[in-house]
Amino acid sequence: MFRKLRLFVLTSMVIFGGCDLYEGEHSNSDAGITPSERDLSITGDVSVDASSDMSSTQPDTTTDLSNSVDVDIVDTRPDLPVGPLDVMAPYLRRYRVLDIKITMEEQDWQDLRTETRSFADLRAGADCLDQPFQSPFTYYPGDVTVDDTTVLKVGIRKKGFLGSLDTNRPSLKLKYDRYVKDQLLDDAVERMTLNNGKQDRSKMAQCLSFDLFKAAGIPAPRCNFAKVTVNGNYLGLYIQIEPMKKRFLRQHFDSDEGAFYEGTLTDFNGWLGTIERKTNEDVKDLRKVEAIRDALALPDDEYISALD
């Protein structure tokens, strides 16, 4: 059904009462936590001290790990099928932790990390949900080294909506051809998305959620992890998300020319104004999205055929 429609909607849902958004305080601290993964086969001899108290709900920060057991960790999850142009695969392997070092003018970094989005921005327009939200973030030039490969003059900007905004550990977008036409990382990577995981201390929710979509047969971006350093300051562990651009569409669909949308604070029940088209942006109408809305209002025995 989805392949026939060639339509994909990415939504970021926030539940709130009308346009009365709650402006709370957000901490700028976030401890990086080494990720663990599902679908692992762990072998080795492990001993457990039966006398230890397992009733406490608080983590034991005094545990002595000096005698921890070495185990062999084997990835038993089968590779998911990908298209013929999957040149990004080496940088998106789940169990590869990238080492990303960014160097840029210190003032540019200070400006980048302190850019933010105000609640007034969300209330723009006659109705605060009548149009897509504009990005308040600016690209700055910098040099990026991923493991042993360095690319000069890369576009770097902050990203985030509300909850993930952070001045100390901002989420980042890297665009390798922002300032140099057709420039790529390792002749393969045009963009990188690095999320700080501020709202998920386990750093696992995004990757596991995407795995769930894939298991259900729904196209979803790949996800792994990266250690990020800016101007010699280690920011911690980030989640790298596969960019959902035309290359992503070519991996999962017959063509990258179908209708591809992104929605923020979006719902099919009345909140369609914030959905924006990410392919063929000159086409402004939302007829395909409206057709889905109308189909969802039909009885259960009718809406599937309406979607087809």
C-alpha positions as CSV (number, residue, x, y, z in Angstrom):
1,M,0.0,0.0,0.0
2,F,2.7,2.5,1.0
3,R,4.8,1.6,-2.1
4,K,1.9,2.2,-4.3
5,L,1.1,5.6,-2.9
6,R,4.8,6.5,-2.6
7,L,3.9,8.8,0.2
8,F,5.6,8.9,3.5
9,V,4.8,11.2,6.5
10,L,7.2,11.7,9.3
11,T,5.5,13.2,12.3
12,S,6.8,14.6,15.5
13,M,3.8,14.7,17.9
14,V,3.5,16.8,21.0
15,I,0.3,16.7,23.0
16,F,-0.8,20.1,24.3
17,G,-4.0,22.1,24.9
18,G,-4.6,24.1,21.8
19,C,-1.9,26.7,21.5
20,D,-1.3,27.2,25.2
21,L,2.1,25.6,25.3
22,Y,3.8,25.1,28.6
23,E,7.1,26.9,28.8
24,G,9.1,24.9,31.4
25,E,12.7,24.9,32.3
26,H,15.0,22.5,30.6
27,S,18.3,21.3,32.1
28,N,21.4,21.8,30.0
29,S,23.1,18.8,31.5
30,D,23.0,15.4,30.0
31,A,25.3,12.5,31.0
32,G,26.4,10.3,28.1
33,I,25.6,6.7,28.7
34,T,27.1,3.8,26.8
35,P,24.4,2.2,24.7
36,S,23.4,-1.4,24.9
37,E,21.4,-3.1,22.2
38,R,18.8,-5.7,21.7
39,D,19.4,-8.8,19.4
40,L,22.7,-9.6,21.0
41,S,24.1,-13.0,21.8
42,I,26.3,-12.8,24.9
43,T,28.6,-15.8,25.7
44,G,30.9,-16.2,28.7
45,D,31.0,-17.2,32.3
46,V,29.3,-14.8,34.6
47,S,29.1,-15.2,38.4
48,V,26.4,-13.5,40.5
49,D,26.8,-12.7,44.2
50,A,23.5,-14.0,45.7
51,S,24.1,-12.1,48.9
52,S,23.8,-8.7,47.2
53,D,20.8,-6.6,47.9
54,M,18.6,-6.4,44.7
55,S,15.7,-4.5,46.4
56,S,17.0,-1.0,45.9
57,T,15.5,0.9,43.0
58,Q,18.5,3.4,42.9
59,P,21.6,2.6,40.8
60,D,24.6,1.5,42.8
61,T,27.3,4.0,41.9
62,T,29.9,2.4,44.2
63,T,30.0,-1.0,42.4
64,D,33.5,-2.2,41.9
65,L,33.9,-3.2,38.2
66,S,37.6,-4.1,38.4
67,N,36.8,-7.8,38.3
68,S,34.1,-7.6,35.6
69,V,33.8,-10.6,33.3
70,D,34.9,-10.4,29.7
71,V,32.2,-11.5,27.3
72,D,31.9,-12.1,23.6
73,I,29.2,-10.0,22.0
74,V,27.9,-11.2,18.7
75,D,25.4,-9.4,16.5
76,T,22.8,-12.0,15.6
77,R,20.4,-9.6,13.9
78,P,20.1,-10.2,10.1
79,D,21.0,-7.3,7.9
80,L,17.9,-5.5,6.5
81,P,17.7,-5.3,2.7
82,V,18.8,-2.1,1.2
83,G,18.9,-0.6,-2.3
84,P,21.7,-0.7,-4.8
85,L,23.0,2.8,-4.0
86,D,23.6,2.3,-0.3
87,V,27.0,4.0,-0.1
88,M,26.2,5.3,3.4
89,A,26.0,1.8,4.9
90,P,29.6,1.8,6.4
91,Y,28.8,4.9,8.4
92,L,25.4,3.6,9.6
93,R,26.4,0.1,10.9
94,R,24.6,-0.2,14.2
95,Y,27.6,-1.4,16.2
96,R,30.1,1.1,14.8
97,V,30.6,4.1,17.1
98,L,31.9,7.0,15.1
99,D,34.5,9.4,16.4
100,I,33.6,12.8,15.1
101,K,35.8,15.8,15.8
102,I,34.6,19.3,14.8
103,T,36.9,22.4,14.6
104,M,35.4,25.8,13.9
105,E,35.9,29.4,14.9
106,E,35.2,29.7,18.6
107,Q,32.8,32.7,18.2
108,D,30.9,30.7,15.6
109,W,30.5,27.8,18.0
110,Q,29.3,30.2,20.8
111,D,26.8,31.7,18.4
112,L,25.6,28.3,17.1
113,R,25.1,26.6,20.5
114,T,23.2,29.6,22.0
115,E,20.7,29.9,19.1
116,T,17.3,28.9,20.3
117,R,13.6,28.8,19.5
118,S,11.1,30.9,21.5
119,F,7.5,30.1,22.3
120,A,6.6,33.3,20.3
121,D,8.0,31.5,17.2
122,L,5.4,28.7,17.7
123,R,2.6,31.2,17.8
124,A,3.4,32.8,14.5
125,G,0.6,33.3,12.0
126,A,-3.1,34.0,12.5
127,D,-3.4,30.5,13.9
128,C,-0.3,29.0,15.6
129,L,-0.9,25.7,13.6
130,D,-1.7,27.2,10.2
131,Q,1.8,26.8,8.7
132,P,5.1,24.8,9.1
133,F,7.5,26.1,11.7
134,Q,10.5,27.9,10.3
135,S,14.0,27.0,11.5
136,P,15.8,29.6,13.6
137,F,19.2,28.0,13.1
138,T,22.1,29.2,11.0
139,Y,24.8,27.2,9.2
140,Y,28.5,27.9,10.2
141,P,31.6,26.6,8.5
142,G,33.9,24.2,10.2
143,D,36.2,21.2,9.6
144,V,35.0,17.7,10.4
145,T,37.0,14.6,11.0
146,V,35.1,11.3,11.1
147,D,37.5,8.6,12.4
148,D,40.5,9.2,10.2
149,T,38.8,11.1,7.4
150,T,38.8,15.0,7.4
151,V,36.6,17.2,5.3
152,L,37.2,21.0,5.2
153,K,34.6,23.7,5.2
154,V,31.5,21.7,6.2
155,G,28.2,23.4,7.0
156,I,27.3,22.9,10.7
157,R,24.1,24.0,12.4
158,K,22.1,23.4,15.6
159,K,18.9,21.4,15.4
160,G,16.0,20.6,17.7
161,F,12.4,21.8,18.4
162,L,11.9,22.3,22.1
163,G,12.7,19.5,24.5
164,S,16.1,18.6,23.0
165,L,17.4,22.2,22.8
166,D,20.7,22.5,24.8
167,T,23.4,25.2,24.9
168,N,26.1,22.8,26.2
169,R,25.4,19.7,24.1
170,P,23.3,20.9,21.1
171,S,22.0,18.5,18.6
172,L,23.7,19.1,15.2
173,K,23.3,18.8,11.5
174,L,26.4,18.4,9.3
175,K,26.1,19.3,5.6
176,Y,29.3,18.4,3.7
177,D,28.4,20.3,0.5
178,R,27.0,23.4,2.1
179,Y,30.0,25.5,1.1
180,V,31.8,23.3,-1.4
181,K,29.6,22.0,-4.3
182,D,29.3,18.2,-4.5
183,Q,31.7,17.7,-1.6
184,L,31.1,14.4,0.3
185,L,32.6,12.6,3.2
186,D,34.5,9.6,1.8
187,D,32.7,10.1,-1.6
188,A,29.6,8.8,0.1
189,V,28.0,10.9,2.8
190,E,26.3,14.3,2.1
191,R,24.7,14.9,5.5
192,M,24.8,13.7,9.1
193,T,22.2,14.2,11.8
194,L,23.5,14.0,15.4
195,N,20.9,14.0,18.2
196,N,22.0,14.7,21.7
197,G,19.5,12.3,23.3
198,K,18.7,14.8,26.0
199,Q,15.3,13.4,26.7
200,D,16.4,9.8,26.8
201,R,19.3,9.1,29.2
202,S,19.5,5.5,27.9
203,K,20.3,6.8,24.4
204,M,18.4,3.8,23.0
205,A,14.8,5.0,22.4
206,Q,15.3,6.3,18.9
207,C,17.1,3.3,17.5
208,L,14.8,0.8,19.1
209,S,11.7,2.7,17.8
210,F,13.1,2.7,14.3
211,D,13.8,-1.1,14.7
212,L,10.1,-1.5,15.6
213,F,9.0,0.3,12.5
214,K,11.3,-1.8,10.3
215,A,10.1,-5.1,12.0
216,A,6.5,-4.0,11.0
217,G,7.7,-3.5,7.4
218,I,7.6,0.3,7.5
219,P,10.6,2.2,6.1
220,A,12.6,3.9,8.9
221,P,16.0,5.5,9.1
222,R,19.0,3.6,10.3
223,C,20.6,4.6,13.6
224,N,23.9,4.3,15.4
225,F,26.1,6.3,17.7
226,A,29.0,8.8,17.7
227,K,31.4,10.3,20.1
228,V,31.4,14.1,19.4
229,T,34.1,16.6,20.2
230,V,34.0,20.3,19.3
231,N,37.2,22.4,19.5
232,G,38.8,19.9,21.7
233,N,35.8,19.7,24.1
234,Y,34.3,16.2,24.3
235,L,30.5,16.6,24.3
236,G,29.7,12.9,24.9
237,L,27.8,10.2,23.1
238,Y,25.3,11.2,20.3
239,I,22.8,9.3,18.3
240,Q,23.4,9.4,14.5
241,I,20.2,9.2,12.5
242,E,20.2,8.4,8.8
243,P,19.0,11.6,6.9
244,M,15.5,11.1,5.4
245,K,16.2,12.7,2.1
246,K,15.9,11.5,-1.5
247,R,18.7,8.9,-1.0
248,F,16.6,7.4,1.7
249,L,13.6,7.3,-0.6
250,R,15.6,5.5,-3.3
251,Q,16.6,2.9,-0.8
252,H,13.0,2.0,0.0
253,F,10.8,3.0,-2.9
254,D,10.8,2.7,-6.7
255,S,11.3,6.4,-7.1
256,D,12.4,9.4,-5.1
257,E,9.8,11.6,-6.8
258,G,6.8,10.7,-4.7
259,A,5.2,12.9,-2.1
260,F,7.3,13.1,1.1
261,Y,6.2,15.1,4.1
262,E,7.4,16.1,7.5
263,G,5.0,17.2,10.3
264,T,5.7,18.9,13.6
265,L,2.9,19.3,16.1
266,T,0.8,17.5,13.5
267,D,-2.3,15.4,13.6
268,F,-4.7,14.2,10.9
269,N,-7.5,15.4,13.0
270,G,-7.4,19.1,12.2
271,W,-3.7,19.9,12.5
272,L,-2.6,19.6,8.9
273,G,-1.2,23.1,8.4
274,T,2.1,22.3,10.0
275,I,2.9,19.5,7.6
276,E,5.5,20.6,5.0
277,R,6.5,18.9,1.8
278,K,10.1,17.7,1.6
279,T,10.2,16.7,-2.0
280,N,8.9,18.8,-4.9
281,E,8.6,21.7,-2.5
282,D,7.2,24.0,-5.2
283,V,4.0,21.9,-5.0
284,K,2.2,23.5,-2.1
285,D,-1.1,21.5,-1.9
286,L,-1.7,18.8,0.7
287,R,-4.2,16.8,-1.3
288,K,-2.6,13.5,-0.6
289,V,-2.4,14.2,3.1
290,E,-6.1,15.4,3.1
291,A,-7.0,12.1,1.3
292,I,-5.5,10.1,4.1
293,R,-7.4,12.3,6.6
294,D,-10.6,11.6,4.9
295,A,-9.9,7.9,4.6
296,L,-9.2,7.7,8.3
297,A,-12.7,9.1,9.1
298,L,-14.3,6.1,7.3
299,P,-15.5,3.0,9.0
300,D,-12.9,0.3,9.6
301,D,-14.2,-1.9,6.8
302,E,-13.8,1.0,4.3
303,Y,-10.7,3.0,5.0
304,I,-8.1,0.4,3.9
305,S,-9.6,0.3,0.4
306,A,-9.8,4.1,0.4
307,L,-6.1,4.3,1.1
308,D,-5.3,1.9,-1.7
